[in-house]
Amino acid sequence: MPTSVLVVDDSALMRRALKGILAEAGDFEVHTARNGVDALEQMGRLQPDVVTLDINMPEMDGLTCLARIMQEQPTPVVMVSSLTEHNALVTLEALELGAVDYVPKPGGTVSLNIDEVSADLISKVRNASSAKLKRAGGLSARIKAQSRQAAAPPNRDIGAVGAVDLVLIGSSTGGPALLSDLLPQLPATLGAPVVVAQHIPASFTGALARRLDEICPLRVHEVDRVMKVQRGNIYIGRGNADVVVARRTDGLIVKSVPSTVEYRWHPSVDRLVASARRYLDPARLVCALLTGMGDDGAKEMTAVKEGGGRTIAEAEETAVVWGMPGELSRRGGATVVLPAYEIADKLADWVR
């Protein structure tokens, strides 16, 4: 039975293009709506399996429409938006509201070269049809007003104290919303710095890091240059590239490096973890593999566990897509398998 998809975009050209891409895939029944008002009117009648939703539309914009969908008729939504700084912020807000994923338009609001992302669109709509929906307004909404903890320690080189040198986190589909819930729960006194590889476009990374920095007790940075690794900080790998750990005479650094065909997804979780294992004893690493399709991170985090380190796989019950953490679990590479709401406490317990 074909997957029913409602394509919502105010541009007739974009509606035709998106409908054509999905129709040609052969397993979608595609309907269209010209804006949020039109979409809501059709939702009850069509009962679509997935909605693709533009952000900038007249009468009712995508964010307002998404909030109504999640409240009135929860349905997997894939945001389709241009890669402007404003749209990056709005898309991140949409993911926190419950959107499953996003597809960036490569050429602006009316993208004449939308075919460039056809494979991405088809893949993400297919995955969305079976994805778990997240409840909007999670922990981040309650933590947002919290000021940074006064007990935050000064920046210190790693390796001076504690049993853990580095925390490595990998995530993909559903990751930005989960990171917005999980990272604010980590205490300012956490005993090791954190490096995150989240599959994301480069234009989104800065917005994600700034958003997280506003709500986290730890400082959050986009890795857009060589940075010294220090406690009290979280480092988010820049999108469309890879983030790796390296050592200099004065300590560890993180840096952004060009992606390679050896790794399929970027920033690559496997490449990040492999680089950390090169410079640090795996027994002094803690890793967490969160929601996401595919298997990125499973191989290298399994090697960390085999080397004496500790690893967490997000449980299927909370993962939007149980691909990456599921593969870690299947390989026997997870020290523990935990629902999302227990991961921060376990990290804080391990990384004192």
BADRENMI-903085 format. One record per residue (C-alpha): x, z negated, y; residue in one letter. Coordinates in steps of 0.2 Angstrom, whole numbers, plus 2048, in hexadecimal, padded with zeros to 3 digits. Example, Ala and Ser with C-alpha at 12.3 -4.5 7.8 and 13.67 -1.06 7.14 Angstrom:
BEGIN
83E7D97EAA8447DC7FBS
This chain:
BEGIN
800800800M808805811P80C7F881ET8017F882DS80A7F883DV8047F784FL8107FF85BV80D7F886DV81580187CD80F80788DD81881788CS80F825882A82082D87FL82681D877M81781A86DR81882C865R82A82A862A829819859L81A81E84FK82382E84AG832824844I82781883AL81C825833A82A83082DE830821823A821823817G81C811814D81480D825F80280F82BE80581083EV7F980C84CH7FD80B85FT7F780186EA7FC805881R7FE7F3886N7FB7E1882G7E97E1886V7E67F087BD7F07E886DA7E67D886DL7D67E286CE7DC7EC85DQ7E47DD854M7D47D684DG7CE7E7846R7DE7EE83FL7E67DE838Q7F77E5839P8057DF82ED8127E183CV8127E484FV81F7EC859T81E7E686BL8267ED87BD82A7E0889I8267E9899N8147EE89AM8057EF8A7P7F67E48A5E7FE7D8898M8117D8895D8197D6884G81C7C3885L80B7BF88AT8047CA87CC8107C286FL80A7B0874A7F87B5872R7FC7BD861I8057AE85BM7F77A3860Q7E87AD85BE7EE7B884CQ7FF7B4847P8087C4842T81A7C9840P8207D1850V82F7DC853V8347DD866M8397EE86CV8427ED87DS84F7F5888S8607EC889L85F7E589AT8657D489EE8537CF8A3H84C7D6893N8597CD889A8537BD890L8417C188DV8457C787BT84D7B6877L83E7AE87EE8337B9873A83D7B4864L83B7A1868E8287A586AL8287AC858G82D7BE858A8367C2848V8437CE84ED8477DB85CY84C7ED85DV8567F286DP851802875K86180C878P85C815888G85180A892G83F807893T83A81988FV84881D883S84A82F87FL85782B872N84D81F868I851828858D86281F859E85A80F853V84E817847S85680F838A8577FE840D8457FF845L83F804834I84A7F682BS8447E9837K8327ED836V8337ED823R83B7DC823N82F7D5830A8207D9824S8267CC818S82F7C0824A8297AE827K8227AA838L82A79D842K81F79084CR82279385EA82878586AG83477D85DG84076F860L84877886FS838776879A839763877R84C76287AI84D76E889K84A760895A85875688DQ868754898S879755890R87E745887Q88873A892A893736883A89A748882A8AD74787FP8BA750889P8C0761881N8CD75D874R8D8768869D8D1769857I8DB761849G8DE750852A8D0746849V8C274883DG8C175082CA8B9761832V8C376D83DD8B577A840L8A277D83DV89E78F83AL88C79583BI8857A6836G8737AD839S86A7BE83CS8577C183CT84E7B2843G85F7AA848G85D7A985BP84D79F85AA85579484CL865791856L85A78C865S85377E85AD862779850L87177985DL86876E869P86776185BQ87A760859L881751863P88E752871A899747866T89A754858L8AB752850G8AF76584FA8AC77585AP89F782854V8A1795852V89179F850V8907B1849A87E7B784DQ87A7C984AH8757CF85CI8787DD868P8857D9875A8797DA884S8707CB87CF87F7BF878T8827B988AG86F7B588DA86F7AC87CL87E7A2880A87879D892R86779988BR86E78D87DL87B78688AD86C780894E864776885I87377087BC87D76087DP88C76B878L892778884R88E78A87EV899799882H8987AC87EE8A97B1876V8AC7BF882D8BF7BC884R8CC7B187BV8C779F87BM8CF790875K8C5786868V8C177586EQ8B5767869R8A5765873G8A2778873N89878586AI89F79786AY8937A6867I89B7B6861G8987C586DR88B7D2866G8917E385FN8A27DC85BA8A97CE850D8AE7BD854V8BE7B684BV8C97A784BV8DC7A884EA8EA79C851R8F679B85FR90478E862T8F878386CD8EA783860G8DC78D859L8D379B863I8C37A6861V8C37B8867K8B87C7866S8BF7D685DV8B87E785AP8AC7E984BS8B27F383CT8A97FD82EV8AF7F0822E8A27E4828Y8907EA829R8887DE835W88F7D8846H8957CB84BP89A7CA838S8987B9830V8A37BD822D8B17C382ER8B07B3838L8B17A8829V8BF7B2822A8C97B0832S8C679D832A8CC79C820R8DC7A5824R8E1797831Y8D878782AL8D777E81AD8C5783813P8C377080FA8C376D822R8B577A825L8A2777826V897787825C88478A827A87C79B822L86B79D82AL85D7A982AT8617BC829G85F7CB81EM86E7D1814G87C7C780DD8887C581CD8917B581AG88D7B1808A89E7B7801K8A97AE80DE89F79E80EM89F79D7FBT8B279E7FCA8B278F808V8A87857FCK8B478A7EEE8C27847F9G8BB7737FBG8B177680BG89E77280ER89177F810T87E77F814I87278D810A86178D819E85378A80DA847798809E83878E80FE83E78F821T84879F822A8407AD82BV8497B881FV8527B0810W85F7BD80DG8707B6813M86D7A480FP8647A97FEG8737B37F9E87F7A47FDL8747997F2S8737A67E4R8867A77E4R8887957E2G8907947F3G8847877FBA8897757FBT877771800V86777B803V85D774811L84E77881CP85277D82EA84C76C835Y85976282AE86976D82EI86E76683EA86D754838D878759829K885762834L88675283FA888747830D896752828W89F755839V8A1744840R
